[in-house]
Amino acid sequence: MKKIKIVLILLMIGITIIGCGKKKEVVEENTEVVTQPPVIEEPVEVVETHEDEVLSDLTGDWINKENENKRPYAIVFNNIEYASPQSGIGDAAILYEALVEGGITRLMGIYEDFNLERIGSVRSARHYFVSFADEYDAIFVHYGHTKYATAKIESLGVNNLSGLSGIGTTVFYRDNGIKAPHNAFASTKGILEGTKKLGYRTEHKEDFETGHFNFNKEDTDINTDAVADKITLKYSNITTPYLEYHSDDKLYYRYQYNTPHIDKITGKQLAFKNIIIQLVKEWNIDKNGYQTMDIENSSGTGYYITNGKMKEITWQKNEGTKKMHYYDADGKVLSINPGKTFISVYPNDKVEGLKFTN
């Protein structure tokens, strides 16, 4: 028994020694933290394809390719204070203003892609507006006319939609809540139906060239010290609209009758990227005070304004060939910024009422 106890004691001592040896063989883990460098992702470049779009001849902006060769419409707007604000005027790509009888002005919008239920009020034609419309190969939309306007329509062969013709009730409707003759309105649907009924060509001819101006590929400042933050156009004591430059969006906002000039449908103020002042020789054509101007085969001077700056330009027109161009000081066709354009056809004998201020 004594021997057995001794053997057991020896075995227990051996197991303890073996166990201690195994503990000494445990390898301590490496607790050092390895920091991986951050993964820097390259920015993804977004490329605009414009696969189904083309650049507009009127604004230099991208438009649906379906409108590439479509003829525009030129619509005459009433511009007396009672008829303001006008509906649908904010959709015009280019807006003209010219003096008519009695010291008031009339407006004409050039439209290339529009879908409006109410446009107007639409007023009567003046022969120089017919001539402006013809420069764009536009279909001319008006409600009423002078004998000078009808003669110009016939001599130039301008397609027109008149409220006083058989097509009038198709194109126009009256708003009985407004006094006549300031209550005639058109709609896009009516204009397109009238065009179809009269069988007018809806696309430009292959040899048609717009050519009024070229467009810069990107927004470009005028390299001049001549500042034009506010442009005042005193056509008469009755009508003195003005445009103010906003540097935040680089647009000119129009005012008339001492209030912002808005589109009645949208409530938005009319704003333009480009302003062109086209100085013309203008005078009374008869005892009624109807106006005429030297633009049939003529040239003159003017101003181009954008991004708060202005520069002198020239213009040249041949009514017989429908060619009308604006030129810079180097004699090159004027390049303007993409966007909407306001064109004031301003009498050169009233330049004292034309002011450019900071």
Secondary structure, 3 states (H helix, E strand, C coil): CHHHHHHHHHHHHHHHHHHHHHHHCCCCCCCCCCCCCCCCCCCCCCCCCCCCEEECCCCCCEEEHHHCCECCEEEEECCCHHHCCCECHHHCCEEEEEECHHHCEEEEEEECCCCCCCEECECCCCHHHHHHHHHCCCEEEECCCCHHHHHHHHHHCCCEEECCCCCHHHHEEECCCCCCCCCEEECHHHHHHHHHHCCCCCECCCCCCCCCCEECCCCCCCCCCCECCEEEECCCCCCCCEEEEECCCCEEEEEECCEECECCCCCCECEECEEEEEEECEEECCCCCCEEECCCEEEEEEEEEECCEEEEEEEEEECCCCEEEEECCCCCECEECCCCEEEEEEEHHHHHHEEEEC
